[in-house]
Amino acid sequence: MTVTILRRRDFTGQKMTTASGLPASQHERAPESLRTLSTYLELAVDEGVCVVLICQYADACAVYTGDPTGAADDLADHGTIAAALVDEIRGLAEEGANQMTIGDRAYRFIRSFTQIADRGAVVLTPL
């Protein structure tokens, strides 16, 4: 099995770009950035919320789940991840609609940008 990343403007069938060939017969064999992405997307799907990534420091970004349009205090804190992982995730997921298969799981989500407490935030909204 391979990791397949399909980036789409919409899900009507017109593919924009495809990147594949990364070994991922098991989830553990996927790159760390994709394993991290899938972990937080699973959490967001389970909770029915968004993943919010806020880079607070040069080397680390805070991870939250919740509604990014609500109060910042209402976001659930899930610790930090390396800023380099967030950079890789942003490189793999275009702004707008995305579809990725990581291991044997398919993920559909929208990547967007907002500001929370005067800081830029990447928002991943599962579909």
Sequence and secondary structure as in RCSB ss.txt:
>XXXX:A:sequence
MTVTILRRRDFTGQKMTTASGLPASQHERAPESLRTLSTYLELAVDEGVCVVLICQYADACAVYTGDPTGAADDL
ADHGTIAAALVDEIRGLAEEGANQMTIGDRAYRFIRSFTQIADRGAVVLTPL
>XXXX:A:secstr
 EEEEEE SSSSS   EEEEEEE SSGGGS HHHHHHHHHHHHHHHHT EEEEEE SSSEEEEEEE TTS GGGS
EEEEEEEHHHHHHHHHHS SEEEEEEETTEEEEEEEEEEEETTEEEEEEEE 
